[in-house]
């Protein structure tokens, strides 16, 4: 299983990275986890977006979903597409309100929104507790603690497991999500502070504590907010978790 980081900036795009978006490949199957600001452009460096087999949204904050509007334009209006996107709609897994929320992102006026239905080229499906199979991938969602309905995803393929936290504060569900994962792709948005707001984000130390408790093999840190000290986040994670620990880089590829 191959992980390509389309973007790893948190909250907003950074000077060196789009916001959150991750491409996973196994054999001829490709899925994406989140599609934040700038990630569709980055995706085109690696695959034709028409080659996506499914898209999963952890939640609907703009830094995780803003490029869905651009993907809609691409699927609706690209001349000479490789297949009819209305006959082969892209499965999109997200919160129950995703069709309405994403239509509002796309439609510029109230009048157009009243008539906008993106289901012509997308097959919207709610995130649920049952595992989903896409080609060789098995994807299981685990609800985590954030400011809106949010899920982490546990992705299995080729006998390997990647656990992606989405955005979350510390919560017991992360131990279930990351248990024995070969790679834990964890957000760490700020340095550790005891008075940090609850149910928002992890610090580098907290992400490493999840990796340690869950006995993950490797920790990849993402969702790095542009105004935070990334080296300090990395240092506190390495001080807590004994396994390999890296800050991911936009455009980089990692074997899981």
C-alpha positions in Angstrom: 0.0 0.0 0.0 1.4 3.4 -1.0 0.5 6.7 0.7 1.1 10.0 -1.2 0.6 13.2 0.8 -1.3 15.6 -1.4 -1.2 18.2 1.4 -0.4 18.3 5.0 -1.0 21.8 6.2 -3.5 22.2 9.0 -6.4 24.8 9.3 -5.3 26.6 6.1 -2.9 25.9 3.2 0.7 26.7 4.1 3.4 28.3 2.0 4.9 24.9 1.2 1.8 22.7 1.2 -1.9 22.4 0.4 -4.3 21.6 3.2 -5.1 18.0 4.1 -5.4 15.3 1.5 -4.0 11.8 1.1 -3.9 9.4 -1.8 -3.7 5.7 -1.1 -2.9 3.1 -3.8 -3.0 -0.7 -3.8 -2.7 -2.5 -7.1 -4.9 -0.6 -9.6 -7.2 0.8 -6.9 -6.9 4.4 -5.7 -8.8 6.1 -2.9 -8.4 9.5 -1.3 -8.8 10.6 2.3 -9.9 14.2 2.5 -9.6 16.9 -0.2 -8.6 20.2 1.3 -7.6 23.5 -0.3 -5.2 22.9 -3.1 -5.1 19.1 -3.1 -6.8 18.6 -6.5 -4.0 20.4 -8.2 -1.5 18.3 -6.4 -3.4 15.1 -7.2 -2.9 15.7 -10.9 0.9 15.3 -10.4 0.3 11.7 -9.6 -3.0 10.5 -11.1 -5.8 11.6 -13.2 -8.6 12.4 -10.7 -10.9 10.4 -12.9 -8.9 7.3 -11.8 -10.1 7.7 -8.2 -12.2 4.8 -7.0 -13.6 6.4 -3.9 -13.3 9.5 -1.7 -13.6 9.6 2.1 -14.1 12.7 4.1 -13.1 12.7 7.8 -15.2 15.8 8.3 -16.4 18.9 6.5 -14.1 21.7 7.7 -12.8 23.6 4.6 -9.2 22.5 5.1 -10.4 18.9 4.5 -13.1 19.3 1.8 -12.7 22.7 0.0 -11.4 21.2 -3.3 -14.6 19.2 -3.7 -16.0 22.1 -5.7 -13.0 21.9 -8.0 -13.5 18.1 -8.4 -17.1 18.7 -9.3 -16.0 21.1 -12.1 -13.5 18.5 -13.3 -16.0 15.6 -13.4 -18.8 17.7 -15.0 -17.0 19.8 -17.5 -13.6 18.2 -18.6 -13.8 17.6 -22.3 -13.3 14.1 -23.5 -13.3 12.3 -20.2 -12.0 8.7 -20.1 -15.5 7.5 -19.2 -19.0 8.9 -18.6 -18.9 10.3 -15.0 -22.7 10.1 -14.9 -22.7 6.4 -15.7 -19.8 5.8 -13.3 -20.4 8.1 -10.4 -17.6 8.4 -7.8 -18.5 7.0 -4.4 -18.1 9.7 -1.7 -18.3 8.8 1.9 -18.9 11.5 4.5 -21.2 12.9 7.2 -24.9 12.7 6.6 -25.1 16.3 5.6 -22.3 16.0 3.0 -24.6 16.4 -0.1 -26.1 19.6 1.1 -22.8 21.0 2.6 -20.8 20.3 -0.6 -23.6 21.6 -2.9 -23.5 24.8 -0.9 -19.7 24.9 -1.5 -20.2 24.6 -5.2 -23.3 26.8 -5.9 -22.7 30.5 -6.0 -26.2 31.7 -5.3 -29.3 30.7 -3.3 -31.2 30.3 -6.5 -28.6 27.9 -8.0 -28.3 26.1 -4.7 -32.0 25.4 -4.8 -31.5 23.5 -8.0 -28.1 22.0 -7.4 -27.8 18.3 -7.0 -24.3 16.9 -7.3 -25.5 13.3 -7.4 -25.2 13.4 -11.2 -21.5 12.6 -10.9 -21.2 11.6 -7.3 -22.6 8.7 -5.3 -22.9 10.0 -1.8 -22.9 7.5 1.0 -22.9 8.2 4.8 -20.0 7.1 6.9 -21.1 4.3 9.1 -19.7 1.7 11.5 -19.6 -1.1 9.1 -16.4 -1.7 7.1 -16.4 -0.6 3.4 -14.6 -2.6 0.7 -13.1 -0.8 -2.3 -11.0 -3.2 -4.4 -8.3 -4.5 -2.1 -9.0 -1.9 0.6 -11.1 -2.4 3.7 -11.9 0.9 5.3 -13.3 1.2 8.8 -14.5 4.5 10.3 -14.1 5.3 14.0 -15.8 8.5 15.3 -13.3 10.8 17.1 -13.6 14.0 19.2 -13.6 17.2 17.2 -15.8 20.3 16.8 -18.2 18.6 14.4 -19.0 15.0 13.4 -15.5 13.6 12.5 -14.1 10.2 11.8 -10.7 8.6 11.7 -10.2 5.8 9.1 -8.5 2.5 9.6 -7.4 1.3 6.1 -6.2 -2.3 5.4 -4.7 -3.7 2.2 -2.1 -6.2 1.3 -1.9 -7.3 5.0 -0.9 -3.8 6.1 -2.8 -1.2 8.2 -2.8 2.6 8.0 -4.7 4.5 10.7 -5.6 8.1 9.9 -6.8 10.2 12.8 -8.6 13.0 10.9 -8.9 16.0 13.2 -9.3 15.1 16.9 -8.6 15.8 20.5 -7.4 13.1 22.8 -10.0 10.4 23.1 -10.2 6.7 23.9 -11.4 5.8 20.4 -7.9 6.6 19.0 -6.5 3.5 20.7 -9.0 1.4 18.8 -8.3 3.2 15.6 -4.5 2.8 15.8 -4.2 -0.6 17.5 -1.2 -2.4 16.0 -1.2 -0.2 12.9 1.9 -0.4 10.7 1.5 3.4 10.1 -0.3 5.9 12.2 -1.0 9.1 10.2 -1.8 11.4 13.1 -2.6 15.1 13.2 -0.5 17.2 15.6 -1.5 20.8 15.2 0.4 22.4 18.0 2.9 22.0 20.8 1.7 20.5 24.0 0.0 22.8 26.5 -2.1 21.6 29.5 -4.6 24.3 28.9 -5.2 23.5 25.2 -8.9 23.5 24.3 -10.6 20.1 24.5 -11.9 18.1 21.5 -10.0 20.2 18.9 -6.5 18.9 18.0 -3.6 16.8 19.2 -0.2 18.0 20.3 2.9 16.2 19.1 3.2 14.6 22.5 -0.4 13.4 22.4 -0.1 12.0 18.9 3.0 10.1 20.1 1.1 8.8 23.1 -1.5 7.3 20.9 1.2 5.6 18.8 2.9 4.2 21.9 -0.3 3.0 23.6 -1.6 1.4 20.4 1.7 -0.2 19.6 1.8 1.3 16.2 5.0 0.6 14.2 5.6 4.1 12.7 4.2 7.5 13.4 3.7 10.0 10.5 2.7 13.5 11.7 0.5 15.7 9.6 -1.9 18.7 9.8 0.9 21.0 10.6 -0.5 24.5 11.1 1.7 27.1 9.3 2.1 29.3 12.4 3.3 26.6 14.8 6.8 25.4 15.4 7.0 22.2 13.5 10.4 21.2 14.8 9.2 21.5 18.4 6.1 19.3 17.6 8.5 16.7 16.1 10.8 16.9 19.0 8.1 16.3 21.6 6.7 13.4 19.6 10.2 11.7 19.3 10.7 12.1 23.0 7.5 10.2 23.7 7.4 7.5 21.1 10.4 5.2 20.5 9.4 4.1 17.0 10.2 5.9 13.8 8.6 9.3 13.7 8.5 11.7 10.8 6.8 14.9 9.8 5.2 14.3 6.4 6.0 16.4 3.4 3.6 17.5 0.7 4.3 15.5 -2.5 6.1 12.7 -0.6 5.3 9.1 -1.0 5.5 6.5 1.9 5.2 2.8 1.8 2.9 1.4 4.4 
